[in-house]
Amino acid sequence: MSDIEKYKAAVEAIENEDLKPESPEYAIACIVRAWLDYRPDEAAERILGEGRRIKGCYQYTRKQAEKIYQMTGNRCVGASADTMLEWILGYYGYAEDEAQALIEGGLMMAVYHAMAKSWTPYGMTSDMPEEKTQPAAGGTPARPLTFDADLEELL
C-alpha cells in the first residue's frame, strides 16, 4: 500500500467511527486527524495498527486521568493540553520521550492550528490574515492617528 493509500485509509478509519460532534471521542478524533495531517506517513501507519480506534484511544486517556484521580483524590482532573496529547500518542505506541519530542517539535502547534480553523467565525475566510494588524514596537501605525496634538499646547 502506498503512502497516499495509507493516508486515505487512515482518514476513512477515523471518519467511519460514527462519533457525535459533541462527544470527547470526537475531540480526540480531531486531534488525531491533525496529527495525521502533520505527519502523514508515521501517523497513518500507527492509526491503521491492529485494533487502534478512536474509542479505544478515549478509553486509554480516560484511564490515564483516572490514575491521577486515584493518586490525588480530587473530584476533577485537570490535564494540560500537552499531557492529553502525550496520552493520545501513548495509545498509538509512542514512548513518553518520543511523544514529547513530537509535541515540542511542532505537533501541538499543528493541533491548535487545525482547531482554530474549525472555529472560524461565520462570514470570515478560513485563512488568517498574513499581514500584521498592529505595527511592531517602535513602528509607524498603518492608519492616521485620530488625535494629533502637542500636550503643551493644550495646557
SVG drawing of the C-alpha trace seen along z (x, -y; Angstrom):
<svg xmlns="http://www.w3.org/2000/svg" viewBox="-24 -76 37 82">
<polyline fill="none" stroke="black" stroke-width="0.4" points="0.0,0.0 1.4,-3.4 1.7,-6.3 -1.2,-8.1 -3.4,-5.0 -2.4,-4.6 -3.3,-8.2 -6.7,-7.9 -7.3,-4.6 -6.4,-6.3 -8.8,-9.3 -11.5,-6.8 -10.9,-4.8 -11.3,-8.0 -14.4,-9.1 -16.1,-5.7 -16.2,-5.6 -19.6,-7.4 -18.7,-9.8 -21.1,-12.5 -19.6,-16.0 -20.2,-17.0 -18.5,-13.9 -15.0,-13.6 -14.3,-10.9 -14.9,-13.4 -12.5,-15.9 -9.8,-13.1 -10.6,-12.3 -10.0,-15.9 -6.6,-15.8 -5.7,-12.5 -6.6,-14.0 -4.4,-17.0 -1.6,-14.6 -2.3,-12.6 -2.1,-15.8 1.1,-16.9 3.0,-13.6 1.0,-11.5 3.5,-8.6 4.1,-7.7 0.6,-8.6 -1.2,-6.6 0.9,-3.5 0.0,-3.8 -3.7,-4.7 -4.2,-1.7 -2.4,0.6 -4.1,3.6 -7.2,2.7 -6.4,-1.0 -9.7,-3.0 -10.6,-6.5 -13.0,-5.0 -10.1,-2.9 -7.9,-6.0 -10.6,-7.7 -10.8,-4.8 -7.0,-4.9 -6.9,-8.6 -9.7,-8.2 -7.7,-5.5 -4.7,-7.8 -6.9,-10.5 -8.4,-8.0 -4.8,-7.2 -4.4,-10.9 -7.7,-10.9 -6.8,-7.9 -3.5,-9.5 -4.9,-12.9 -8.4,-12.1 -9.6,-15.3 -13.1,-15.1 -11.8,-16.9 -8.7,-16.0 -7.2,-18.9 -4.7,-17.7 -2.8,-20.2 -3.2,-20.0 0.3,-18.6 -0.4,-15.9 -3.5,-14.9 -1.7,-14.8 1.0,-12.8 -1.6,-10.2 -3.1,-10.1 0.3,-9.4 1.0,-6.9 -2.1,-5.0 -0.6,-4.8 2.6,-3.4 4.9,-6.3 7.1,-6.3 6.9,-9.4 10.1,-11.0 9.2,-10.3 5.8,-11.9 7.3,-14.9 9.8,-15.4 6.9,-15.3 4.8,-17.7 7.6,-20.2 8.7,-19.7 5.5,-21.3 2.6,-18.9 1.0,-21.0 1.0,-24.0 -0.5,-21.9 -3.3,-20.7 -4.0,-24.3 -4.0,-25.5 -6.4,-22.8 -8.7,-23.6 -8.6,-27.3 -9.6,-26.6 -12.6,-24.8 -13.7,-27.7 -13.5,-30.4 -16.4,-32.9 -19.2,-32.9 -18.5,-35.3 -14.7,-35.1 -12.5,-33.3 -10.8,-30.3 -7.3,-31.7 -5.9,-34.0 -4.6,-37.4 -0.9,-37.3 -0.1,-40.9 0.2,-42.3 -2.7,-44.5 -0.5,-46.2 2.9,-47.7 6.0,-46.3 7.3,-48.1 8.5,-51.5 6.8,-51.2 4.5,-53.6 0.8,-53.0 -0.9,-51.9 -3.7,-54.4 -3.5,-58.1 -3.9,-59.0 -7.3,-60.3 -5.9,-62.9 -2.6,-64.6 -1.8,-67.5 1.0,-68.7 0.2,-68.3 2.0,-71.6 -0.4,-73.5 -3.4,-72.1 -2.3,-73.3"/>
</svg>
